[in-house]
């Protein structure tokens, strides 16, 4: 693989299903979607049937709590080996320009490899590639079991660049008719359409690299954000798949620790991770909030009273006439308070916290939920996309949903540079069905 050390970037060698494969059945949505909706995944399984599919190569998180996860992991490995032995894949070298149609919008992306030597997901990181949200460390070991030793990787990772002038991906959109089309098909479950084009032109490839260098040029970087000289450059910020990239990093660091010849290992494919780059300023990229749901709340617990106590007199609750009124209140935040929608079996309401210590409502809510769960206040918590799931799940007896507003995407890079990572599960790049589908793969050994 050809690499650019200063950019922390690799020009990938990508595996795609050979011609004749039913790509609608092959590509499935990111494993961390619809985690409280097993019906969705059952429909996917029925649709796929016995056809070759990435469904057989991933571990949908809806099944993480099943009794014997090792059985599923072993089955994943078996399918990976079988697909490789059957010659299912064809390899292509180069960047891939991706267009994903979601409704009446088209999101543009670029498949690249990122160098894990330039990535640090720990709090306070100043690396070239950074997490944007807090990493839940306990979520990494299960993912390590799945990825470690696997012969291939399949990414659902989306990484952001802050390119207001559209210099990196924009030229590819203008030239796509001159590029080799690798795939173009309808995604399953009404999730739109995706097309991929190989960037085989050397001038276009050089343009991508040069314009990325422009974004990373110190003087440009400092001026864009009004920063002090010497501020470490942030070029790539995590969008989706934070824990997947953190898993790849964990495995890479472990490989370095165990390597007899560390110098030789530095050329290993394990050093890199395949991701899709997306411009923060892409008009089709919309930041959606990630809501919260508590499941099976303990009978002895009154959540609203617990919130009163947690926020020490700065909290009040008012009933809402319905969801639309609740949503309007949540979306009209003021600087001196944070409003969080509450959904239960008996109705809707607003919790308002005065003089919040966090800049974002999610940052105000999450510490309470962490403390509540630590005190065994509920059997479980989930992070859901979309107003319909949070409403339907929150209305079930014994549950409670929390509805949050979206953050402004243009605030992301500067906030991470100045304040560090955001509270975990702060934002979602689109609704659940708009997430990245598994399509491309890459050899790890």
C-alpha positions as CSV (number, residue, x, y, z in Angstrom):
1,X,0.0,0.0,0.0
2,X,1.3,3.5,-0.9
3,X,1.3,5.8,2.1
4,X,1.7,9.4,3.0
5,X,3.3,9.6,6.4
6,X,2.8,13.3,7.1
7,X,-1.0,13.0,6.4
8,X,-1.4,9.7,8.3
9,X,-3.0,8.4,5.1
10,X,-2.8,5.3,2.9
11,X,-4.0,4.7,-0.6
12,X,-6.0,1.5,-0.1
13,X,-6.1,-1.9,-1.8
14,X,-9.8,-2.6,-1.5
15,X,-11.7,-5.9,-1.9
16,X,-15.1,-5.7,-3.6
17,X,-17.5,-8.6,-4.4
18,X,-17.0,-10.0,-7.8
19,X,-19.4,-9.2,-10.6
20,X,-22.7,-11.1,-10.4
21,X,-23.0,-10.7,-6.6
22,X,-26.4,-9.4,-5.5
23,X,-25.1,-6.2,-3.9
24,X,-28.4,-5.3,-2.4
25,X,-28.2,-8.5,-0.3
26,X,-24.4,-8.1,0.2
27,X,-24.5,-4.6,1.8
28,X,-26.0,-4.3,5.3
29,X,-26.1,-1.3,7.7
30,X,-23.6,-0.6,10.4
31,X,-23.7,-3.1,13.3
32,X,-24.4,-0.5,15.9
33,X,-27.8,0.6,14.4
34,X,-31.3,-0.6,15.4
35,X,-29.8,-2.1,18.6
36,X,-33.2,-2.2,20.3
37,X,-35.1,-3.3,17.2
38,X,-34.4,-7.0,16.6
39,X,-37.3,-7.1,14.1
40,X,-35.2,-5.0,11.8
41,X,-32.3,-7.5,11.8
42,X,-34.7,-10.4,11.4
43,X,-36.1,-8.8,8.3
44,X,-32.5,-8.3,7.0
45,X,-31.8,-12.0,7.6
46,X,-34.9,-13.1,5.8
47,X,-34.1,-10.8,2.8
48,X,-30.5,-12.1,2.6
49,X,-31.3,-15.8,2.9
50,X,-28.3,-17.9,1.7
51,X,-26.8,-15.2,-0.5
52,X,-23.3,-13.9,0.1
53,X,-23.7,-11.0,2.5
54,X,-21.8,-8.8,4.9
55,X,-24.5,-9.8,7.4
56,X,-22.4,-13.0,7.8
57,X,-19.2,-11.0,8.4
58,X,-20.3,-8.7,11.2
59,X,-21.8,-8.9,14.7
60,X,-25.0,-6.8,14.9
61,X,-25.0,-5.3,18.4
62,X,-28.6,-6.2,18.9
63,X,-27.2,-9.7,19.6
64,X,-24.3,-8.7,21.9
65,X,-26.1,-10.0,25.0
66,X,-26.9,-13.5,23.6
67,X,-25.7,-16.4,25.8
68,X,-22.9,-17.7,23.6
69,X,-21.4,-14.8,21.5
70,X,-18.4,-17.0,20.7
71,X,-20.6,-19.1,18.5
72,X,-21.5,-16.1,16.4
73,X,-17.9,-14.9,16.2
74,X,-16.7,-18.4,15.1
75,X,-19.4,-18.3,12.4
76,X,-18.2,-14.9,11.2
77,X,-14.7,-16.2,10.9
78,X,-15.9,-19.3,9.0
79,X,-17.8,-17.1,6.5
80,X,-14.7,-14.8,6.0
81,X,-12.5,-17.8,5.2
82,X,-15.2,-19.3,2.9
83,X,-15.7,-16.1,1.0
84,X,-11.9,-15.7,0.5
85,X,-11.5,-19.4,-0.5
86,X,-14.4,-19.2,-3.0
87,X,-12.8,-16.2,-4.7
88,X,-15.7,-13.9,-3.9
89,X,-13.6,-10.8,-3.8
90,X,-11.8,-8.8,-6.5
91,X,-9.1,-6.3,-5.4
92,X,-8.7,-2.8,-6.7
93,X,-6.1,-0.2,-5.7
94,X,-6.8,3.4,-5.2
95,X,-9.1,5.9,-3.5
96,X,-12.8,5.2,-4.1
97,X,-15.2,8.1,-4.5
98,X,-18.6,7.3,-3.0
99,X,-22.0,8.8,-3.5
100,X,-24.8,7.9,-1.1
101,X,-28.3,9.0,-1.9
102,X,-30.4,9.5,1.2
103,X,-33.9,10.8,0.3
104,X,-33.4,13.8,-1.9
105,X,-29.8,14.4,-0.8
106,X,-26.5,12.9,-2.0
107,X,-23.7,12.5,0.5
108,X,-20.2,12.4,-1.0
109,X,-17.3,10.5,0.5
110,X,-13.8,9.1,-0.2
111,X,-12.5,5.6,0.9
112,X,-9.0,5.9,2.3
113,X,-6.8,4.2,4.9
114,X,-5.9,6.1,8.0
115,X,-2.6,5.5,9.9
116,X,-3.4,4.3,13.5
117,X,0.0,5.7,14.5
118,X,-1.6,9.1,14.2
119,X,-4.7,8.3,16.2
120,X,-5.3,8.5,19.9
121,X,-8.8,8.1,21.3
122,X,-7.8,8.9,24.9
123,X,-9.2,12.1,26.6
124,X,-6.9,15.1,26.0
125,X,-5.5,13.7,22.8
126,X,-3.7,16.1,20.4
127,X,-3.2,13.6,17.6
128,X,-3.8,14.3,13.9
129,X,-6.8,11.9,14.0
130,X,-9.0,12.3,17.1
131,X,-12.2,11.0,18.6
132,X,-14.9,13.6,18.9
133,X,-16.9,11.8,21.7
134,X,-15.9,9.9,24.8
135,X,-14.8,6.3,24.2
136,X,-16.5,3.7,26.4
137,X,-13.6,1.5,27.2
138,X,-15.7,-1.5,28.2
139,X,-17.2,-1.6,24.7
140,X,-13.8,-2.3,23.1
141,X,-12.9,-5.8,24.4
142,X,-16.0,-7.5,22.7
143,X,-15.0,-5.8,19.4
144,X,-11.4,-6.9,19.8
145,X,-12.6,-10.5,20.0
146,X,-14.4,-10.1,16.7
147,X,-11.6,-8.2,14.8
148,X,-8.4,-9.8,16.3
149,X,-7.1,-12.4,14.0
150,X,-9.8,-11.8,11.4
151,X,-8.4,-12.0,7.8
152,X,-10.3,-9.0,6.5
153,X,-11.9,-5.8,7.8
154,X,-15.2,-4.2,6.7
155,X,-15.7,-0.6,7.8
156,X,-18.7,1.4,8.8
157,X,-16.4,4.1,10.0
158,X,-17.0,7.7,8.7
159,X,-14.3,10.3,9.4
160,X,-14.8,14.1,9.0
161,X,-12.6,16.7,7.4
162,X,-13.4,20.4,7.8
163,X,-13.1,21.7,4.2
164,X,-15.5,24.6,3.6
165,X,-14.1,25.3,0.1
166,X,-14.8,21.7,-1.0
167,X,-11.2,21.2,-2.2
168,X,-10.7,17.5,-1.4
169,X,-13.8,15.7,-2.4
170,X,-15.5,18.4,-4.5
171,X,-13.3,17.9,-7.6
172,X,-14.2,14.2,-7.7
173,X,-17.9,15.0,-7.8
174,X,-17.2,17.2,-10.9
175,X,-15.1,14.5,-12.6
176,X,-17.2,11.4,-11.7
177,X,-18.3,10.8,-15.3
178,X,-14.6,10.3,-16.2
179,X,-14.0,7.7,-13.4
180,X,-14.4,3.9,-13.5
181,X,-17.8,3.0,-11.9
182,X,-17.2,0.1,-9.5
183,X,-20.7,-0.3,-8.2
184,X,-24.1,1.4,-8.2
185,X,-27.2,-0.2,-6.6
186,X,-30.2,0.2,-4.3
187,X,-29.6,-0.5,-0.6
188,X,-31.9,-2.8,1.3
189,X,-34.8,-1.7,3.6
190,X,-35.5,1.5,1.7
191,X,-32.1,3.0,2.7
192,X,-31.4,4.8,-0.6
193,X,-28.7,4.1,-3.2
194,X,-24.9,4.0,-3.2
195,X,-22.4,4.2,-6.0
196,X,-18.6,3.9,-6.0
197,X,-16.0,5.2,-8.5
198,X,-12.3,4.3,-8.6
199,X,-9.9,7.3,-8.6
200,X,-7.4,6.0,-11.0
201,X,-6.2,9.3,-12.4
202,X,-2.8,10.3,-10.9
203,X,-3.6,14.1,-11.2
204,X,-6.8,13.6,-9.2
205,X,-5.0,11.5,-6.6
206,X,-2.3,14.1,-6.3
207,X,-4.9,16.8,-6.0
208,X,-6.5,15.0,-3.0
209,X,-3.2,14.7,-1.2
210,X,-2.2,18.3,-1.9
211,X,-5.5,19.7,-0.7
212,X,-5.4,17.6,2.4
213,X,-1.9,19.1,3.0
214,X,-3.5,22.5,2.6
215,X,-6.0,21.7,5.4
216,X,-3.2,20.5,7.6
217,X,-0.9,23.5,6.9
218,X,-0.2,25.1,10.2
219,X,-0.8,28.7,9.2
220,X,-4.1,27.8,7.5
221,X,-5.2,25.7,10.5
222,X,-4.5,28.4,13.1
223,X,-6.2,31.1,11.1
224,X,-9.3,29.1,10.4
225,X,-10.0,28.5,14.1
226,X,-8.3,31.6,15.6
227,X,-5.8,29.5,17.6
228,X,-2.5,30.2,19.2
229,X,0.7,29.2,17.4
230,X,1.8,25.7,18.4
231,X,-1.7,24.3,18.7
232,X,-1.6,20.6,17.5
233,X,-3.3,20.1,14.2
234,X,-6.6,18.2,14.0
235,X,-7.1,17.0,10.4
236,X,-9.4,14.0,10.8
237,X,-12.3,13.9,13.3
238,X,-14.4,10.9,14.1
239,X,-17.9,11.0,12.8
240,X,-19.3,7.4,13.0
241,X,-17.7,4.2,14.2
242,X,-15.5,5.7,17.0
243,X,-15.4,2.4,18.9
244,X,-14.5,0.4,15.7
245,X,-11.5,2.6,15.1
246,X,-10.6,2.5,18.7
247,X,-10.7,-1.3,18.4
248,X,-8.4,-1.3,15.4
249,X,-6.0,1.0,17.4
250,X,-6.1,-1.4,20.4
251,X,-5.2,-4.4,18.3
252,X,-2.4,-2.4,16.6
253,X,-0.9,-1.4,19.9
254,X,-1.1,-5.0,21.1
255,X,0.6,-6.2,18.0
256,X,3.5,-3.8,18.5
257,X,3.9,-4.9,22.1
258,X,4.1,-8.6,21.1
259,X,6.2,-8.1,17.9
260,X,9.7,-9.6,17.8
261,X,10.7,-7.4,14.9
262,X,8.9,-4.0,15.5
263,X,10.6,-2.4,12.5
264,X,9.2,-5.0,10.2
265,X,5.7,-4.8,11.8
266,X,5.4,-1.1,10.8
267,X,4.6,-2.2,7.3
268,X,1.7,-4.4,8.4
269,X,-1.8,-3.8,7.2
270,X,-2.8,-3.8,10.8
271,X,-1.3,-0.3,11.1
272,X,-4.1,1.1,9.0
273,X,-7.9,1.1,9.0
274,X,-10.2,1.6,6.1
275,X,-12.6,4.5,6.5
276,X,-14.8,6.8,4.5
277,X,-13.9,10.5,4.6
278,X,-16.8,12.9,4.5
279,X,-16.6,16.7,4.4
280,X,-18.3,18.4,7.4
281,X,-19.7,20.9,4.9
282,X,-21.4,18.4,2.7
283,X,-24.9,19.7,2.3
284,X,-26.3,16.2,2.7
285,X,-24.6,15.7,6.0
286,X,-27.0,16.5,8.8
287,X,-26.3,16.2,12.5
288,X,-29.1,14.5,14.3
289,X,-29.4,14.1,18.1
290,X,-28.9,10.7,19.8
291,X,-31.7,10.1,22.3
292,X,-31.6,8.0,25.4
293,X,-34.0,5.3,26.7
294,X,-34.0,3.7,30.2
295,X,-35.4,0.2,30.3
296,X,-37.2,-1.6,33.2
297,X,-36.7,1.2,35.8
298,X,-36.6,-0.1,39.3
299,X,-40.0,0.1,41.0
300,X,-38.4,1.9,44.0
301,X,-37.1,4.7,41.7
302,X,-38.8,8.0,40.8
303,X,-36.6,9.3,38.0
304,X,-37.8,12.9,38.2
305,X,-37.2,13.0,41.9
306,X,-33.8,11.5,41.4
307,X,-33.1,14.3,38.9
308,X,-34.2,16.9,41.4
309,X,-31.7,15.6,43.9
310,X,-28.9,15.2,41.4
311,X,-29.2,18.7,40.0
312,X,-29.5,20.2,43.6
313,X,-32.5,22.6,43.2
314,X,-31.6,23.6,39.6
315,X,-34.1,21.3,38.0
316,X,-37.9,21.6,37.3
317,X,-40.4,19.4,35.5
318,X,-43.4,20.6,33.5
319,X,-45.9,18.5,31.6
320,X,-46.3,18.8,27.8
321,X,-49.5,18.4,25.9
322,X,-47.9,16.0,23.4
323,X,-44.7,15.2,21.5
324,X,-44.8,18.1,19.1
325,X,-45.0,20.6,22.0
326,X,-42.2,18.7,23.7
327,X,-40.0,18.7,20.6
328,X,-40.6,22.5,20.0
329,X,-39.4,23.2,23.6
330,X,-36.3,20.9,23.2
331,X,-35.3,22.6,20.0
332,X,-35.6,26.1,21.4
333,X,-32.7,26.0,23.9
334,X,-31.5,29.0,25.8
335,X,-28.1,29.7,27.1
336,X,-29.1,29.9,30.8
337,X,-30.8,26.5,30.9
338,X,-31.0,23.1,29.2
339,X,-34.4,21.5,28.3
340,X,-34.7,17.7,27.9
341,X,-37.8,16.0,26.7
342,X,-39.1,13.1,28.8
343,X,-41.4,10.4,27.5
344,X,-43.1,7.8,29.7
345,X,-46.2,5.5,29.6
346,X,-48.2,8.3,31.2
347,X,-47.3,11.2,29.0
348,X,-44.8,13.8,27.9
349,X,-42.9,16.5,29.8
350,X,-39.8,18.7,29.9
351,X,-37.0,18.7,32.5
352,X,-35.3,22.0,32.6
353,X,-31.9,22.4,34.3
354,X,-30.9,26.0,35.2
355,X,-27.3,27.2,35.1
356,X,-25.9,24.1,33.4
357,X,-22.3,23.2,33.8
358,X,-22.0,21.7,30.3
359,X,-22.2,23.6,27.0
360,X,-24.6,21.0,25.6
361,X,-27.8,19.5,26.9
362,X,-26.4,16.0,26.4
363,X,-23.5,16.9,28.5
364,X,-25.9,17.9,31.3
365,X,-28.0,14.8,31.1
366,X,-25.4,12.1,30.7
367,X,-23.7,12.4,34.1
368,X,-27.2,11.9,35.7
369,X,-27.9,8.8,33.6
370,X,-24.4,7.4,34.4
371,X,-25.0,7.9,38.1
372,X,-28.6,6.5,37.9
373,X,-27.4,3.3,36.1
374,X,-24.5,2.9,38.5
375,X,-27.1,3.0,41.3
376,X,-29.0,0.2,39.5
377,X,-31.9,2.5,38.8
378,X,-32.7,0.6,35.6
379,X,-32.0,-2.7,33.9
380,X,-30.6,-1.1,30.8
381,X,-30.0,2.0,28.7
382,X,-29.8,2.5,25.0
383,X,-28.9,5.3,22.6
384,X,-31.4,5.5,19.8
385,X,-31.6,7.5,16.6
386,X,-34.9,9.2,15.5
387,X,-37.9,10.5,17.3
388,X,-40.1,7.5,16.5
389,X,-37.9,4.9,18.3
390,X,-37.4,7.1,21.4
391,X,-41.1,7.8,21.6
392,X,-42.2,4.2,21.1
393,X,-39.7,2.7,23.5
394,X,-40.1,5.5,26.1
395,X,-43.9,5.0,26.2
396,X,-43.6,1.3,27.2
397,X,-44.5,0.7,30.8
398,X,-41.4,0.7,33.0
399,X,-39.3,2.7,30.5
400,X,-38.4,6.3,30.0
401,X,-37.2,8.1,26.9
402,X,-35.1,11.3,26.9
403,X,-35.4,13.5,23.8
404,X,-32.4,15.8,23.0
405,X,-31.7,18.6,20.5
406,X,-29.1,18.4,17.7
407,X,-25.8,20.2,17.9
408,X,-24.5,22.6,15.2
409,X,-22.1,20.6,13.0
410,X,-20.0,23.7,12.3
411,X,-19.1,23.8,16.0
412,X,-17.5,20.4,16.0
413,X,-13.9,20.8,15.1
414,X,-13.2,24.0,17.2
415,X,-15.0,22.5,20.2
416,X,-12.9,19.3,20.0
417,X,-9.7,21.4,19.5
418,X,-10.4,23.7,22.5
419,X,-12.4,21.5,24.9
420,X,-11.5,18.0,24.0
421,X,-14.0,15.2,23.3
422,X,-17.7,15.7,23.6
423,X,-19.9,13.6,25.8
424,X,-20.4,10.1,24.3
425,X,-23.2,9.7,21.9
426,X,-23.6,13.4,21.4
427,X,-24.6,13.5,17.7
428,X,-25.5,11.2,14.9
429,X,-24.7,11.9,11.2
430,X,-28.2,11.4,9.9
431,X,-30.9,9.0,11.0
432,X,-30.3,5.3,11.5
433,X,-31.2,4.2,8.0
434,X,-28.8,6.8,6.5
435,X,-25.8,5.3,8.2
436,X,-22.9,3.7,6.3
437,X,-23.5,0.3,4.9
438,X,-20.8,-2.4,4.8
439,X,-19.6,-2.7,1.2
440,X,-15.8,-2.6,0.8
441,X,-13.3,-4.8,2.6
442,X,-9.6,-5.0,3.0
443,X,-7.1,-7.7,3.8
444,X,-5.5,-7.6,7.3
445,X,-3.1,-10.5,6.7
